[in-house]
Amino acid sequence: MRGAPNGSRGGCAPHGFTLIELLVVIAIIGILASLSMVVIARVRQQGRVTEARRQIQALVNAINEYHSDTGTFPISGGVRTIALASNS
């Protein structure tokens, strides 16, 4: 009785991948994709926070420049304000 060379079945090397191998690769790709989406979402949120801080700082600088030029702060434009300096 002759055995197959190198322990393979049928005497020839297997061609292609098994279903299990393909499912494992697809699962790994899915895990990597989900992890990268989490990282991308976090980076986008940090970008939004950074942009908001930059815009707030630009507004503060503009108000301070207005105060330097006129000696007063701009009026509220009809928005009701509360005086916090004193309660009398």
C-alpha positions in Angstrom: 0.0 0.0 0.0 1.4 3.3 -1.0 0.9 6.4 1.1 0.5 9.9 -0.2 3.6 12.0 -0.4 4.2 14.3 2.5 1.1 13.1 4.3 -1.4 15.0 2.0 -4.6 13.3 0.9 -4.9 12.1 -2.6 -1.3 12.7 -3.5 -1.8 16.4 -4.5 -1.4 19.7 -2.6 -4.7 21.3 -1.6 -5.9 24.3 -3.6 -7.6 27.3 -2.1 -8.8 28.0 1.4 -11.3 26.2 3.6 -14.5 27.8 4.8 -13.2 28.1 8.3 -10.0 29.9 7.2 -12.1 32.4 5.2 -14.5 33.0 8.1 -11.5 33.6 10.5 -10.0 36.2 8.1 -13.4 37.9 7.7 -13.8 38.0 11.5 -10.4 39.5 11.9 -11.0 42.2 9.3 -14.4 43.0 10.9 -12.7 43.4 14.3 -10.0 45.7 12.9 -12.6 47.8 11.0 -14.7 48.3 14.2 -11.6 49.3 16.2 -10.6 51.8 13.6 -14.1 53.3 13.4 -13.9 53.9 17.2 -10.6 55.6 16.9 -11.8 57.7 13.9 -14.9 58.8 15.9 -12.8 59.8 18.9 -10.4 61.8 16.7 -13.3 63.6 15.0 -14.8 64.5 18.4 -11.5 65.9 19.6 -11.3 68.0 16.4 -14.7 69.4 17.0 -13.8 70.4 20.6 -10.5 72.0 19.4 -12.4 74.0 16.7 -15.0 75.2 19.3 -12.2 76.3 21.7 -10.5 78.1 18.8 -13.7 79.9 17.9 -14.4 80.9 21.5 -10.9 82.2 21.9 -11.3 84.3 18.7 -14.6 85.7 20.1 -12.9 86.6 23.4 -10.0 88.3 21.5 -12.5 90.3 19.4 -14.5 91.4 22.5 -11.3 92.4 24.3 -10.1 94.3 21.2 -13.4 96.1 21.0 -13.1 97.0 24.7 -9.5 98.3 24.1 -10.8 100.5 21.2 -13.9 101.9 22.8 -13.4 101.6 26.6 -16.7 99.6 26.9 -17.9 96.2 26.1 -20.4 95.7 23.3 -24.1 95.8 24.3 -26.1 92.6 24.3 -28.3 93.5 21.4 -31.5 93.1 23.3 -30.7 90.0 25.2 -31.6 90.4 28.9 -28.5 90.4 31.1 -28.1 89.9 34.8 -25.7 92.2 36.7 -23.5 90.1 38.9 -21.4 92.9 40.4 -23.7 93.9 43.2 -27.1 93.0 44.5 -28.1 96.6 45.5 
